[in-house]
């Protein structure tokens, strides 16, 4: 999976201000891990900031952490929409912290959220944001507290189903919007004194709080507008993306002198053409269309906006099978990489019922600059999930090489550049006379192998690795999506899963990270001994 050169060729040819990397489905963890790898590459070529699909105001605390201004950060509050619980998010934040420690402030990579603190079904009260703003300005909160009222009236779940329950268009909300605008104006009026008493960073933080609060009030006003479910959801998505676009342009203005910005979000928020969502949700058919943030900022930036659409060929763990012939994903092929948009009048959009998945369509193909495609061959998504982890390198035996044909396509993953001892492998063939019990010669079958170590092996299977020969004949190694001892290397402390899927996803994630960390520690000790 070598796509760094393709990405850098695009960047050097276009010299963009914003590089937008999309993903078609939030449920595939390979995409945020590839985002992390892309950032590590681009940081070496002048990029000094990343913006992800998370609340901008909450992200200020995360940036303080990665800049070394605080010793810890709670990602459950610093990253919105539940992304803080994803391992790839913690890996991103830890990488930024480590990377920035070695650099002077001007060269550090800044973390931004560029989303609003909203969900389709709910939005928080603007009260906490405005109180923080008042505290910075030294302003009284008497009127603010009266206008906000009870906090839970802003978050009542009934609002999604009944617009009249929303406080977003009440006289108090209108007055609160005016107060928020006045507070933002005061922030500028008193800027010289405020910056002198604090610092430019603190003043800018307050400005983000003001902007976010005003945007939140705009969103609440949209929630109060009556209409069909499709109309209301379309309106809310439009407001959310307008706020995203505003944030992106503001982030770009602040970062432009330092370097380009990498942006990561769902394709629907970054694409140049109108976004559309057709689904069956909560017992109703929904059809919503709106202008995403990418469609808004693209004409303003012109060629300085570079959009790489995300494409998912197949992923056993999320239940997405191989694409049908004639689809864009099928044409992009079995391998993972960055590719030019496929051409051909006979190509068509994929049809699937995977909720939240946006397959490639003609409009995306015609308006994107390139495609980040996770391949459709067996194990491609698993390989991308592993290769995107911190400091992981991969060796793939290319078909047609001098190696035995039963090794062609096999992948080996290492913690670092010294590729002598893998911590995980993905294989797609039986080894004649040695390893045939998983029936990997059958189409579509592959096996993920993980070096779990002696202690973990015993915890998983109830006996030590050296005791495996006494148990191996009892096991059915053809079972899919089930953690098993490795049929050939169990005695060395290896486990395996044939066609890993939803049942083993969490355990595989844990074991892979454990194996990677152990291998990285081993490499670190080896490096220290050689000095």
C-alpha positions as CSV (number, residue, x, y, z in Angstrom):
1,X,0.0,0.0,0.0
2,X,2.2,2.8,-1.3
3,X,0.3,5.9,-2.0
4,X,2.6,8.6,-0.6
5,X,4.2,9.4,-4.0
6,X,0.8,9.7,-5.7
7,X,-0.4,12.1,-3.0
8,X,2.7,14.2,-3.1
9,X,2.6,14.5,-6.9
10,X,-0.9,15.9,-6.6
11,X,0.1,18.4,-3.9
12,X,3.2,19.6,-5.7
13,X,1.3,19.9,-9.0
14,X,-1.6,21.9,-7.5
15,X,-0.1,23.7,-4.6
16,X,-3.4,23.7,-2.7
17,X,-4.4,25.7,0.4
18,X,-6.8,23.0,1.5
19,X,-6.4,19.3,0.9
20,X,-9.7,17.5,1.7
21,X,-9.5,13.8,2.2
22,X,-13.0,12.2,2.3
23,X,-14.3,8.9,3.5
24,X,-17.5,7.2,2.3
25,X,-18.4,5.5,5.6
26,X,-17.6,6.5,9.2
27,X,-17.8,2.9,10.3
28,X,-14.6,1.8,8.6
29,X,-11.6,2.6,10.9
30,X,-9.1,2.2,8.1
31,X,-9.9,5.7,6.9
32,X,-9.0,7.7,10.0
33,X,-5.8,5.6,10.3
34,X,-4.9,6.4,6.7
35,X,-5.7,10.1,7.5
36,X,-3.1,9.9,10.2
37,X,-0.5,8.4,7.9
38,X,-1.3,11.1,5.3
39,X,-0.8,13.8,7.8
40,X,2.6,12.4,8.8
41,X,3.6,12.5,5.2
42,X,2.3,16.0,4.5
43,X,3.8,17.4,7.7
44,X,7.2,16.8,6.1
45,X,6.2,18.9,3.1
46,X,5.0,22.1,4.8
47,X,1.6,21.3,6.1
48,X,1.1,22.8,9.5
49,X,-2.5,22.0,10.5
50,X,-5.2,19.4,10.4
51,X,-9.0,19.9,10.7
52,X,-11.3,17.0,11.4
53,X,-15.1,16.5,11.6
54,X,-15.4,17.5,15.2
55,X,-16.6,20.5,17.3
56,X,-14.3,23.4,16.8
57,X,-14.8,25.0,20.2
58,X,-14.2,21.7,22.0
59,X,-11.1,21.1,19.9
60,X,-9.3,24.1,21.4
61,X,-8.5,21.9,24.5
62,X,-7.0,19.2,22.2
63,X,-4.8,21.8,20.4
64,X,-3.6,23.1,23.8
65,X,-2.5,19.5,24.6
66,X,-0.7,18.8,21.3
67,X,1.0,22.2,21.6
68,X,2.3,21.3,25.1
69,X,0.2,23.9,26.9
70,X,-1.5,21.3,29.1
71,X,-0.5,17.9,30.4
72,X,-3.6,15.9,29.6
73,X,-6.8,16.1,27.7
74,X,-10.1,14.3,27.8
75,X,-10.9,13.2,24.3
76,X,-14.5,12.3,25.3
77,X,-15.1,16.1,25.6
78,X,-12.4,17.5,23.4
79,X,-13.6,15.5,20.3
80,X,-17.3,15.5,19.5
81,X,-19.7,13.1,17.8
82,X,-18.1,10.1,19.6
83,X,-14.9,10.2,17.6
84,X,-12.8,10.6,20.7
85,X,-13.4,7.0,21.6
86,X,-11.9,5.8,18.3
87,X,-8.3,4.4,18.7
88,X,-7.2,6.3,15.5
89,X,-8.2,9.6,17.2
90,X,-6.0,8.9,20.2
91,X,-3.2,7.8,17.9
92,X,-3.6,11.1,16.0
93,X,-3.5,13.2,19.1
94,X,-0.5,11.3,20.6
95,X,1.4,11.6,17.3
96,X,0.8,15.4,17.2
97,X,2.0,15.8,20.8
98,X,5.2,13.8,20.1
99,X,5.8,15.5,16.7
100,X,5.4,19.0,18.1
101,X,7.7,18.4,21.1
102,X,10.7,18.5,18.8
103,X,9.8,21.7,17.0
104,X,9.6,25.4,17.7
105,X,6.1,26.8,18.0
106,X,6.1,28.3,14.5
107,X,6.7,24.9,12.9
108,X,4.3,22.8,15.0
109,X,1.2,21.2,13.6
110,X,-2.1,22.7,14.9
111,X,-5.2,20.7,15.6
112,X,-8.6,22.0,14.6
113,X,-12.1,20.8,14.7
114,X,-14.2,22.4,12.0
115,X,-17.6,21.1,12.8
116,X,-20.5,22.6,14.9
117,X,-21.4,20.9,18.2
118,X,-24.6,19.5,16.6
119,X,-26.2,16.2,15.7
120,X,-29.1,15.7,13.4
121,X,-31.3,14.8,16.3
122,X,-30.1,17.3,18.9
123,X,-27.9,20.3,19.7
124,X,-26.6,21.6,23.1
125,X,-27.6,24.7,24.9
126,X,-25.6,27.8,23.9
127,X,-25.4,28.8,27.5
128,X,-22.0,27.3,28.5
129,X,-20.2,28.8,25.5
130,X,-21.6,32.3,26.1
131,X,-20.8,32.1,29.8
132,X,-17.2,31.3,29.0
133,X,-17.2,34.3,26.6
134,X,-18.7,36.6,29.3
135,X,-16.0,35.4,31.8
136,X,-13.3,36.4,29.3
137,X,-14.9,39.8,28.7
138,X,-15.6,40.4,32.3
139,X,-19.3,40.9,31.4
140,X,-22.3,40.2,33.7
141,X,-24.3,37.1,33.0
142,X,-27.7,38.1,34.5
143,X,-29.4,38.7,31.2
144,X,-27.7,35.7,29.7
145,X,-28.9,33.3,32.4
146,X,-32.5,34.6,32.1
147,X,-32.6,34.2,28.3
148,X,-31.0,30.8,28.3
149,X,-33.4,29.5,31.0
150,X,-33.3,25.8,31.8
151,X,-30.5,24.1,29.9
152,X,-32.5,21.0,29.2
153,X,-35.2,22.8,27.2
154,X,-32.6,23.2,24.4
155,X,-31.8,19.5,24.3
156,X,-35.2,17.8,24.7
157,X,-35.4,14.8,22.4
158,X,-38.9,15.6,21.4
159,X,-37.6,18.6,19.4
160,X,-36.5,16.3,16.5
161,X,-40.1,15.1,16.1
162,X,-41.9,18.3,16.9
163,X,-40.5,21.7,15.8
164,X,-42.8,23.6,18.1
165,X,-41.0,22.1,21.1
166,X,-37.8,23.9,20.1
167,X,-36.9,27.2,21.8
168,X,-34.9,28.3,18.7
169,X,-37.4,30.9,17.5
170,X,-38.8,32.2,20.8
171,X,-38.4,35.8,21.8
172,X,-35.8,34.8,24.3
173,X,-33.7,33.0,21.6
174,X,-33.9,36.1,19.4
175,X,-32.7,38.3,22.3
176,X,-30.0,35.8,23.1
177,X,-28.8,35.9,19.5
178,X,-28.6,39.7,19.8
179,X,-26.7,39.4,23.0
180,X,-24.3,37.0,21.5
181,X,-23.6,39.4,18.6
182,X,-23.1,42.2,21.0
183,X,-20.6,40.1,23.0
184,X,-18.7,39.3,19.8
185,X,-18.6,43.0,18.9
186,X,-17.3,43.8,22.3
187,X,-14.6,41.3,21.9
188,X,-13.3,43.3,18.9
189,X,-13.9,46.7,20.5
190,X,-11.8,45.7,23.5
191,X,-9.2,43.6,21.6
192,X,-6.1,45.8,22.4
193,X,-6.8,45.7,26.1
194,X,-7.9,42.0,26.2
195,X,-4.9,40.8,24.2
196,X,-2.6,42.9,26.4
197,X,-4.1,41.5,29.6
198,X,-4.1,37.9,28.3
199,X,-2.6,36.9,24.9
200,X,-3.6,36.7,21.3
201,X,-4.2,32.9,21.7
202,X,-6.7,33.6,24.5
203,X,-8.5,36.3,22.5
204,X,-8.8,34.0,19.5
205,X,-10.2,31.3,21.7
206,X,-12.9,33.7,22.8
207,X,-13.6,34.6,19.2
208,X,-14.1,30.9,18.4
209,X,-16.5,30.5,21.4
210,X,-18.5,33.5,20.1
211,X,-18.7,32.2,16.6
212,X,-19.7,28.7,17.7
213,X,-22.4,30.0,20.0
214,X,-23.9,32.2,17.3
215,X,-23.8,29.3,14.9
216,X,-25.5,27.1,17.5
217,X,-28.3,29.6,17.9
218,X,-28.7,29.6,14.1
219,X,-29.0,25.8,14.2
220,X,-31.6,25.9,17.0
221,X,-33.6,28.4,14.9
222,X,-33.6,25.9,12.0
223,X,-34.7,23.1,14.4
224,X,-37.7,25.3,15.2
225,X,-38.9,25.5,11.6
226,X,-41.8,23.2,10.8
227,X,-41.8,20.8,7.9
228,X,-41.7,17.2,6.9
229,X,-38.9,15.0,8.4
230,X,-37.0,15.2,5.1
231,X,-37.3,18.9,4.9
232,X,-36.2,19.5,8.5
233,X,-33.2,17.1,8.2
234,X,-32.2,18.7,4.9
235,X,-32.4,22.1,6.5
236,X,-30.3,21.1,9.5
237,X,-27.7,19.5,7.3
238,X,-27.5,22.6,5.2
239,X,-27.0,24.8,8.3
240,X,-24.4,22.5,9.7
241,X,-22.4,22.4,6.5
242,X,-22.6,26.2,6.2
243,X,-21.1,26.5,9.7
244,X,-18.4,24.0,8.6
245,X,-17.6,26.0,5.6
246,X,-17.4,29.2,7.7
247,X,-15.0,27.4,10.1
248,X,-12.8,26.1,7.2
249,X,-12.4,29.5,5.7
250,X,-11.6,31.0,9.1
251,X,-9.1,28.3,9.9
252,X,-7.5,28.8,6.4
253,X,-7.2,32.5,7.1
254,X,-5.4,31.9,10.3
255,X,-3.1,29.2,8.9
256,X,-2.4,30.4,5.4
257,X,1.0,32.0,6.3
258,X,2.1,28.8,8.0
259,X,1.2,26.3,5.4
260,X,-1.6,24.3,3.8
261,X,-4.4,22.6,5.8
262,X,-5.3,19.0,5.7
263,X,-9.1,18.4,6.1
264,X,-10.7,15.1,6.9
265,X,-14.4,14.3,6.9
266,X,-17.2,12.3,5.2
267,X,-17.4,12.8,1.5
268,X,-20.7,14.4,1.8
269,X,-19.1,17.4,3.6
270,X,-16.2,17.8,1.2
271,X,-17.5,17.1,-2.3
272,X,-17.9,19.8,-4.9
273,X,-21.4,18.7,-6.0
274,X,-24.6,18.9,-4.0
275,X,-24.9,16.3,-1.2
276,X,-27.8,13.9,-1.0
277,X,-28.9,11.5,1.6
278,X,-31.6,8.9,0.7
279,X,-32.3,6.4,3.4
280,X,-34.9,4.7,5.6
281,X,-34.5,6.0,9.1
282,X,-36.7,5.6,12.2
283,X,-39.5,4.1,10.2
284,X,-39.6,6.7,7.5
285,X,-38.1,7.1,4.0
286,X,-35.9,10.2,4.0
287,X,-34.6,12.2,1.1
288,X,-32.5,15.3,1.8
289,X,-30.3,17.4,-0.5
290,X,-28.0,20.3,0.6
291,X,-24.8,22.1,-0.2
292,X,-21.9,20.6,1.7
293,X,-19.0,22.6,3.0
294,X,-16.8,21.5,0.1
295,X,-19.4,22.8,-2.4
296,X,-19.4,26.1,-0.6
297,X,-15.6,26.7,-0.2
298,X,-14.6,25.2,-3.6
299,X,-15.7,28.1,-5.8
300,X,-14.1,30.5,-3.3
301,X,-10.7,28.7,-3.4
302,X,-10.7,27.5,-7.0
303,X,-7.7,25.4,-7.8
304,X,-6.4,25.9,-4.3
305,X,-9.1,23.3,-3.1
306,X,-7.9,19.8,-3.7
307,X,-10.5,17.1,-3.0
308,X,-9.6,13.4,-2.7
309,X,-12.8,11.4,-2.4
310,X,-12.9,8.3,-0.2
311,X,-13.9,4.9,-1.7
312,X,-14.4,1.6,0.1
313,X,-14.1,-1.5,-2.1
314,X,-14.9,-4.1,0.5
315,X,-14.7,-4.7,4.3
316,X,-15.6,-7.9,6.0
317,X,-15.6,-6.4,9.5
318,X,-18.3,-3.9,8.6
319,X,-20.3,-6.3,6.4
320,X,-19.6,-4.8,3.0
321,X,-18.9,-7.4,0.4
322,X,-17.0,-7.1,-2.9
323,X,-18.4,-4.6,-5.4
324,X,-20.5,-5.7,-8.3
325,X,-19.0,-5.7,-11.8
326,X,-19.4,-2.4,-13.6
327,X,-19.4,-0.2,-10.5
328,X,-16.8,2.5,-9.9
329,X,-15.4,0.6,-6.8
330,X,-15.0,-2.5,-8.9
331,X,-13.1,-0.6,-11.6
332,X,-10.8,1.0,-9.0
333,X,-9.6,-2.5,-8.3
334,X,-8.4,-4.8,-5.5
335,X,-5.5,-2.7,-4.2
336,X,-5.5,0.2,-1.8
337,X,-4.1,3.5,-3.0
338,X,-4.7,6.9,-4.5
339,X,-6.0,6.7,-8.0
340,X,-7.3,9.0,-10.7
341,X,-11.1,8.9,-11.1
342,X,-12.1,6.0,-13.3
343,X,-13.6,6.7,-16.7
344,X,-16.1,4.8,-18.8
345,X,-19.7,5.6,-19.8
346,X,-20.8,2.1,-18.7
347,X,-19.7,2.5,-15.1
348,X,-22.4,3.0,-12.5
349,X,-23.0,3.6,-8.8
350,X,-23.0,0.8,-6.4
351,X,-26.2,-0.3,-4.7
352,X,-26.0,-1.3,-1.1
353,X,-28.2,-1.2,2.1
354,X,-25.3,-0.5,4.5
355,X,-26.7,2.5,6.5
356,X,-24.4,5.5,6.4
357,X,-22.3,4.3,3.5
358,X,-22.1,6.6,0.5
359,X,-20.8,4.8,-2.6
360,X,-19.1,6.6,-5.4
361,X,-21.5,8.2,-8.0
362,X,-21.1,9.9,-11.3
363,X,-21.1,13.4,-9.8
364,X,-18.3,12.5,-7.4
365,X,-16.2,10.9,-10.2
366,X,-16.6,14.0,-12.4
367,X,-15.8,16.6,-9.7
368,X,-13.1,15.0,-7.5
369,X,-9.4,15.4,-8.1
370,X,-8.4,11.8,-7.1
371,X,-9.7,8.9,-5.1
372,X,-8.4,7.3,-1.9
373,X,-9.6,3.7,-2.5
374,X,-9.5,0.9,0.0
375,X,-9.2,-2.1,-2.3
376,X,-11.7,-4.9,-2.8
377,X,-9.4,-7.9,-2.5
378,X,-9.8,-10.1,0.5
379,X,-8.1,-8.5,3.5
380,X,-7.5,-5.1,1.9
381,X,-9.5,-3.2,4.6
382,X,-7.8,-5.1,7.4
383,X,-4.4,-4.3,5.8
384,X,-5.2,-0.6,5.7
385,X,-6.3,-0.7,9.3
386,X,-2.9,-2.2,10.3
387,X,-0.7,-0.2,8.0
388,X,-2.2,3.1,9.2
389,X,-1.1,2.5,12.8
390,X,1.8,4.6,14.1
391,X,5.2,3.8,12.6
392,X,4.0,0.6,11.0
393,X,5.7,-0.6,7.8
394,X,4.4,-3.2,5.4
395,X,5.9,-5.7,3.0
396,X,3.7,-7.2,0.4
397,X,4.9,-10.1,-1.8
398,X,3.9,-9.0,-5.3
399,X,2.3,-11.5,-7.7
400,X,4.7,-12.6,-10.4
401,X,7.7,-12.2,-8.1
402,X,10.4,-14.8,-7.7
403,X,8.8,-16.0,-4.4
404,X,6.7,-19.2,-4.4
405,X,3.2,-18.5,-5.9
406,X,1.5,-19.5,-2.7
407,X,3.0,-16.4,-1.1
408,X,1.9,-13.9,-3.7
409,X,-0.2,-11.2,-2.2
410,X,0.8,-12.0,1.4
411,X,1.4,-9.0,3.7
412,X,3.8,-8.6,6.6
413,X,3.5,-5.8,9.1
414,X,6.4,-4.5,11.2
415,X,6.8,-1.9,13.9
416,X,9.5,0.3,12.3
417,X,11.9,0.1,9.4
418,X,13.8,-3.0,10.5
419,X,11.6,-5.5,8.7
420,X,12.9,-8.7,10.3
421,X,10.1,-9.8,12.6
422,X,6.5,-9.1,11.8
423,X,3.9,-8.6,14.5
424,X,1.0,-9.5,12.1
425,X,0.5,-11.0,8.7
426,X,-2.3,-11.4,6.2
427,X,-2.2,-14.5,4.0
428,X,-4.5,-15.7,1.2
429,X,-3.1,-19.1,0.3
430,X,-2.6,-22.5,1.8
431,X,1.1,-23.6,2.1
432,X,1.2,-27.1,0.6
433,X,2.3,-29.8,3.1
434,X,2.5,-27.3,6.0
435,X,-0.5,-25.0,6.5
436,X,-3.7,-26.1,4.8
437,X,-6.3,-26.5,7.5
438,X,-7.9,-23.0,7.0
439,X,-8.8,-23.8,3.3
440,X,-7.4,-20.5,2.1
441,X,-7.3,-21.8,-1.4
442,X,-11.0,-21.3,-1.7
443,X,-12.1,-18.0,-3.3
444,X,-12.6,-15.0,-1.0
445,X,-10.9,-16.6,2.0
446,X,-7.9,-15.0,3.8
447,X,-6.4,-15.2,7.3
448,X,-5.2,-12.5,9.7
449,X,-2.4,-13.7,11.9
450,X,-1.2,-11.9,15.1
451,X,1.7,-12.5,17.4
452,X,-0.1,-12.4,20.7
453,X,2.7,-13.7,22.9
454,X,2.8,-16.5,25.4
455,X,0.9,-14.9,28.2
456,X,-1.9,-13.6,26.0
457,X,-2.2,-16.9,24.2
458,X,-2.8,-18.6,27.5
459,X,-5.4,-16.0,28.4
460,X,-7.2,-16.5,25.1
461,X,-7.2,-20.2,24.8
462,X,-6.6,-21.6,28.3
463,X,-3.4,-23.4,27.6
464,X,0.2,-22.5,26.8
465,X,1.5,-22.3,23.3
466,X,3.7,-25.4,23.7
467,X,0.6,-27.3,24.6
468,X,-1.1,-26.6,21.3
469,X,-0.3,-30.0,19.7
470,X,-2.5,-31.7,22.2
471,X,-5.4,-29.4,21.3
472,X,-5.0,-28.7,17.6
473,X,-6.9,-31.7,16.3
474,X,-10.0,-30.6,18.3
475,X,-10.3,-27.3,16.4
476,X,-12.0,-26.5,13.1
477,X,-9.7,-24.0,11.5
478,X,-12.1,-23.4,8.6
479,X,-14.4,-21.3,10.8
480,X,-14.7,-17.6,9.8
481,X,-14.7,-14.6,12.1
482,X,-13.5,-16.6,15.1
483,X,-10.3,-16.2,17.0
484,X,-8.2,-19.3,16.9
485,X,-4.7,-20.5,17.6
486,X,-2.6,-20.3,14.5
487,X,-2.7,-23.7,12.8
488,X,1.0,-23.7,12.2
489,X,2.6,-21.1,14.5
490,X,0.6,-21.5,17.7
491,X,3.6,-22.9,19.4
492,X,5.3,-19.6,18.8
493,X,2.4,-17.6,20.4
494,X,0.5,-16.7,17.3
495,X,-3.3,-16.5,17.0
496,X,-5.4,-16.1,13.8
497,X,-8.8,-15.3,12.4
498,X,-10.1,-16.4,9.0
499,X,-12.1,-13.6,7.3
500,X,-12.4,-11.4,10.5
501,X,-15.7,-9.7,10.8
502,X,-18.0,-8.0,13.3
503,X,-17.8,-10.7,15.9
504,X,-14.0,-10.4,16.4
505,X,-13.5,-6.8,15.5
506,X,-13.0,-5.4,19.0
507,X,-10.7,-8.2,20.1
508,X,-8.7,-8.1,16.9
509,X,-8.2,-4.3,17.4
510,X,-7.0,-4.9,21.0
511,X,-4.6,-7.7,20.0
512,X,-3.2,-5.9,17.1
513,X,-2.4,-2.8,19.1
514,X,-0.9,-4.9,21.9
515,X,1.2,-6.8,19.3
516,X,2.3,-3.5,17.6
517,X,3.2,-1.9,20.9
518,X,5.2,-4.9,22.0
519,X,7.0,-5.0,18.7
520,X,7.8,-1.3,18.9
521,X,9.2,-1.7,22.3
522,X,11.4,-4.6,21.1
523,X,12.6,-2.4,18.2
524,X,13.3,0.5,20.6
525,X,15.4,-1.8,22.9
526,X,17.3,-3.2,19.9
527,X,18.0,0.4,18.7
528,X,19.3,1.4,22.1
529,X,21.7,-1.6,22.3
530,X,23.1,-0.8,18.9
531,X,24.2,2.7,19.9
